[in-house]
Amino acid sequence: MLIWVDDDQLDNVFKALGDPVRRRILDRLAKRPGQSLFEICASSVAEDGRSLSRQTISQHLDLLERAGLVQTHWSGRTNMHSFDTAPLRKAADAWLNKHLKKGSGT
């Protein structure tokens, strides 16, 4: 089954996945959904030993949200972030799987 995804959506997903910091943020959100910006920043230091500013993490989250990979909701006065795999599945179905099925591994 082929799912149609427009080029802009596909570009946003692949651009979002093109940065290792954003991939690590998604990995963390996949393990534990519903994290605040503070929690994402703290886990970055704890796991990577590298401190990234709140502004840097915020910019990465913004790009992930535009790609549809991160969904946010308010809990009190805190914005909580969760990984949404639907755009990733659509990108895989629309482009990756199409080419993987054709190839013989060469």
PyMOL commands that set and color helices and strands:
alter all, ss='L'
color gray80, all
select helices_A, chain A and resi 7-17+20-31+37-48+54-66+86-102
alter helices_A, ss='H'
color red, helices_A
select strands_A, chain A and resi 70-75+78-83
alter strands_A, ss='S'
color yellow, strands_A
deselect
rebuild
show_as cartoon
